[in-house]
């Protein structure tokens, strides 16, 4: 990514603080923002589908400072001009 694109992206960044145990992104929902972790950590999991029910996975991934979520939006935004095919999250954060 070139410097101009990075400056444009960084100009759109807004800090947000989340409460402990707050759900930030739900699996299966459209992504509308990218999350860059600058302090603390978050847990992410992929839901398990059993028959027709969806339940939380027991396999968690810890996201720490410097990690990010929602990077699919960068690829999607560069390829499309419509919101009809907006990417969805595969994890609950």
Secondary structure, 3 states (H helix, E strand, C coil): CCHHHHHHHHHCCCCCCCCCCCCCCCCCCECCCCEECCCCEEEEECCEEECCEEECCCCEEEEECCCEECCHHHHHHHHCCCCCCCCECCCEC
